Amino acid sequence: MGSPQFSLRIPLELDERLTEYAQKNGMTKTRVMLDALAQYLGCVEDVPLSRRMVEIEKKVAELEVMLNNNCAG
């Protein structure tokens, strides 16, 4: 038996931002929504560790860029 499914309607602007975020991060829109829902519901432990590590690595990279920009300028 597969996973339960549901559908919903979202505003066009939210869909555009969702699509942009998913493409930028190499994820499907479903994965973005599942991760966001798990965080919202407080069950992040249900988000795979590999996904959480990718998010941490991205945040570290962003901080490094900010730090380098501040030191260079």
Secondary structure, DSSP 4 states (H G I P E B T S, - for coil): -----------HHHHHHHHHHHHHTT--HHHHHHHHHHHHTT-GGGS-HHHHHHHHHHHHHHHHHHHHHHHH-
